[in-house]
Amino acid sequence: MQKIQINNLVRGATFFQHGGISIAYVFLPIMALALTNSVFEMGLIVASFSFSEIISQIYFGRHADKKGIRLKFIRIGFIGCAVAFTLHYFATNFELLLLARVCAGAASGIMVPSMIAYAYEANKEKKRAITVISFHALGWFAGTAAAGIVNDVKLTFLISGVFFIIGFLFTLKMPNNIQEKELEPGTTKNIIKKNKFLFASILLRHIGAASVWTILPIMLMEKLGAELYQISIVYVANTLAAFIVMNLMASRIKISNITKFKIGIGGTTFVFVGLALITDWWMAMPFMALVGSTWALLYIGGSFHLMENNPRTTSTGIFGSTISIGGVVGPIVGGAIAFAFNYVSVIYFAIIMITVAFLISLKIKSGKKINADPIEP
């Protein structure tokens, strides 16, 4: 019963953590473009969140392993996000919005690796951990749905701050367990070298994907006539599919983590082929559901493979930072391509990048699991 209670607390914290991020995410490119009137500067604003998150995840992920604690960083991250996301509401120009995004990325990076590792360590049966982590997809579902219901770009940032405060309250009941300290020098470098094909493939995949996410809301609105709430509906299809597939991995999908990762990378190619062909906003929904499914496979497959074979918070911090690097490069490249050519050209760029990423992922080999004890309540 105690174990179930811990899982429910982590589910609640995870839900509000990602709900807070996602409610602000959907309409951010629209808000940014309204303040800058430049697609390229809009790309910089979107990228700034991921840029600061890169440094934050690598540093605090490694620091959490060195200290052998997770909860301290989780709580600090929630408080920081509550402040940083609320600041978006008061951004009235390009500079203020850029500053708010940098602060939000840094605060998010403090807690993300520790949250994943905490959920993983809380369960002796690792399949149950998938159902806990799946609540990040459910949080994205709730956040994107709420964005559509609110239908107000700036108000979503105030609601985002409230989400993080509620998530922080859940962490107050979570036990502060001490894990074995990981003090071996050169650990970060060794993990990157050992898993270079995995990190390279997720990097290229996310550069391509993030370039499209930067322009997709604007493309749906300007080219296909979508309203704000309709854009939200499109993104809900993504997050709902991710939640369903993550939970299926705990019970029905019986394949190795590396196989999940490879399928997730390769399957994303079909998403962008489809998005390049749509002629109305609602046609994006099945492809967004597909990207949610492929994301669930590659995220769970990749992060669980790393945690089974490497120091957990450090490796998931590098994994998250690699995704964030894609989140920096992708929006800048996407904004530049859209400025120089058109929106569909960005999608073609994504198809090329993800195809190369899949070819690289085929070189990944299964590792040898390391022994680790779960959190004992």
N, C-alpha and C positions, 0 to 999 in steps of 0.2 A: 504493500500500500504506500509506503514511504517513497519507493522508487517511482510509482505512478504519480504521486504528488509532485515530485521534482520535475518529472517530464511535463506535467501540465503547466508548471510555473515557467519552464523554458519555452514551451509552446506559446504561452501568453506573451512573454517578453519578445520572442522572435516575431510573432504576429504584429505587434505594435511597432517594433523596430523597422520592419520592412514596409508596413503600412505607412509609416511616417515618411520614409524615403520615396515611396511610389506615388503618393498623392501629390507630391511636389514635382515629380519627374515628368509626368505626362504633358503638362502644359508649359514646362520650362522653356522649350525652344520658342514657343509663341510669345511668352513674356519677354524673353531675351531679344527677339527680333523687333518687338515693339519699342524697346529702349534704345536699340542701336541702328536700326534700319540697314543693317549689313549682315548678310548671311555668314560671312567669314567671322565677324566679331561674335555673332551668335554661336558659332562653332567653338570659339575660344571660351565663352562662358560655360557651355556644356562640358568642355574638356577640363576646365579648371577644377571641378569637383574630383574627377578621377586623378588628376595630377597630384593634388595634396593627399588623396587617399593612398596613392602608391607609397609615398614616403612613410605615412602613418602606419599602414599595415605591416610593412617590412620591419620598421623599428619596434612597434609595440607587440607584434606577433613574436618576434625573437625575444623581447624583454619579458613577455609572459612566460615563455619556456624557461628562461634563466631564473626567474623568481619562483616558478612552480605554482603560480596562482592565475586564475582567470577572472574571478568575479569583480575584483577591483577595477580592471580595465573595462569590463562590461558596464559597470555603473557609471564610471567617468564618461564613457562614450555616450550613454543615454542623456546625461545632463548636458554635455557639450552639444549634442544634436538638437536638444530642445531649444537651446539658446540660438544656435546657428541657423536652424531652419526658420525660426520665428523672425530672424533678422531680414529674411528675404522679403517679408511684407513691407519693410520700410525702404527697400531699394528703389530709388527713383531715377537712377542713371546707370550707365554701363559699369562704372567703377565700383559703385556700391554693390551691385548684383554680383560682380566678379569676386569681390571680397567675401560676400556671404557664401558663395559657392566654395571658395577655398577653405573657409572655416568649417563648412558642413562636411566636406570631404575628409578633412583632418580628424574631426570628431567621430565620423563613421568608421574610419580606419582603426581607431583605438579599440573598438569592441568587436568588429566583424570576425577576425580570426579566433578570438577567445570564445565567442558565442558558438561557433561551429565545433571547436574542440571540446567545450563544456558539454554540449549536447551529445557528442560522440562518446565521451568518457562516462557519461551518466548511465550508460546502458551496457550491460555485459553482452546482451544480444544486439549486435550492431544493426540488424534490420529494423529494430524498434527505433533506433536513432534516426533512421531515414524519415519515419513518420513525424518525428519532432522537428527535424530540419525542414520538412515539407511545409511547415507553417510560415516559412519565409515567402513561399509562393502564394499561400493563402493571404498573407499580409499584403502582397502586391495586388492580389485580386481585390481585396477590400479597399486598398488605397486608390486604385484606378477607378473602381466603381464609385467611390465617394467623390472623386474629382469630377466625374460626370454628373453626379447628383447636385453637387455644390454649384458647378457650372460658372465658377468665378475664379480667375487665375490667381489673384493675390490672396483671396480668402483661404485657398488651399494651404498656404504656408502657415497660417495661424493654426489650422487644424493639425497640420503636420507636427508642430510643436507640442500640441496636446497629446498626440499619439506617443511621442517619446517620453513625456512625463508619465503616462499610464504604464508604458513599458518599464520605466525605472521602478515604479511601485512593485511590479512583479519581482524584480531582482532582489528586493529587500527581504523576501521570504526564501530565496535560494541559498542553500548551504555553501559556505566559503571553504571548500575543500582544497587542501594542499597537495599538489602533484610532485612527482620526482623532478628535481631541477635538471635542466639540460645545459651543462656548462662547457661542453666540448667546443674548442675553438674551431673556427672555419666552417661551422655547421651550415650557414646560409649558402656559402659558396659550394659546399659539397652537395647540398640538396639540389641546387640549380644544375650542377654538372651531371648528377645522377639521373635527373628527370628532364634533360634538355629538350627531348622531342615532345614531351607532354606540354612543357611551358611554351615551346615555339608554336605548336599547333593551336593552343588556346589563344595565344597572342594574335596570330594572324586571323583566326576566326573572329575574334572580338574587334579587331581593327575594322574588318569588313562590316560586321554587324553594327557596331557603334556609329559608323559613317552613315548608315541608313537610318538608324533611330534618330539621328540629329535632324534629318530633313523630312522624315515620314509624317509627323503631325502637320507640318506646313504643306507638304504635298497633298495630303488628304483634304486639307482645308481649301487651299488655293486652286488646285487642279481638279479635285474630284468633288468639291462642294460640300464637304462634311462639316457638321456643326461640332461644337466642343463636346457635347455629350455623346455624339456618334464616334468621335475619336476615342473617347473613354471606353465605349463598347468594344471597339476593335482591340484595345489593349487588354480588356477583361478576358477575351478569348485566349490570349497568351497565358495569363497568370492562372486561369482556371485549369487549363490543360496541364501546366507544369505541376500544379498541386495534385491532380489526379494521377499523373504518371509517377510522381515521386512516391505516392502511397502504394501504387501497384508494384513498385520495386521492392517494397517490404513484404509482399505476399505472392505476387504472380510472376514477376519478371526474374527468371533464374539464369542470369548470365553474369560473367565476371565484370568487375568494375572497369577494367581496361576496354572490354568489348562495349560496354555502355558508353564509355567516353568516345570511342571511335565512331559508333553509330550516331551519337549526338553531333559530332563535328561534321561528318559526311552528310547527314540528313538536313543540316541547315542550308546546304546549297539549294535544295528544292524550294525552300522558303522564298529566297530572293529571285529565283527564276519566276515563281508565281507572282510576286509583287511587281515585277517588271511588266507583267502582262495585264494587270487589273485595269478596268475602265470605270469602276464606281467604288465608293468607299467601303461598302459592305463586302465586296469581293476580297478584301484584305483579311477578313475574319478567319477563314479556314487556314490561311498561311500563317497567321499569328498563332493559331492553335498549334500548328505544326512546330513553330519555333519554340513555343512553350514546352512541347514534348521533347524536342531535341535538347533544349537547354537543361531540362530536368535530368536527362540521361548523362550529358557531359559533365554537369556540375556535381551530381552525386558520384558518378563514376570516377571523375578526376580527383575530387577532394577526399573520397574514401580510400582510393588507391594511395594517395600521398600520406594520409594518416596511418595507414596500415604499415607503411614502410619507412617512415621518417618521423622526427620530432614533430608533434602535431600542430601546435600553434605556429611554429616557425614555417612549416611547409604550407599550411593553409594561408598564412600571411603572404607568402610568396605567390601562391596561386591567386589570391585575391588581388595582389598588386599587379600581377601579370594581366589580369582582366582589366584593371584600372589603367594600365599603360595603353591597352587597346582603346579604353574610354577616353584617353587623351588624344592619341594619334587619329583615331577614327573620326571624331567630330571635326577636327581641323582639316583633315583631308576631305571629308564629306562636304564641309562648307566651301572649301576651295574649288572642288569639282563642280558643285552646284552653281557657284558664282561664275566659273569659266564656261560651263556647258549647260547642263540641266539636271533635274532631279533624277531622271531615269539613269543617267550616266553614273550616278553614285551607286545605284543598285548593281549595274554591270561590274563596277569596281569590286563590290562586295562578293559577287559570284566568283571572280578570279581569286581573290584572297582566300576564300573558304575552300575552294578546290585545292589550292596549294596546301592549306592547313590539313586537310584530310589526308593527302599523300604523305605528309610528314608524320601524322599520327599513326600510320601503318607501321612505323619503325619502333613504336613503343612496345616493350616487353613487360610481362608480368613480373612483379618483384616478389621478394620474400618477406612475409609478414613479420613484424616485430611484436614481441610480447608486451602487453600493457594491461594494467589492472584498471577496471572501471571505477568511477566515483562510488564510494560507499557512503550511504546516508547515515 
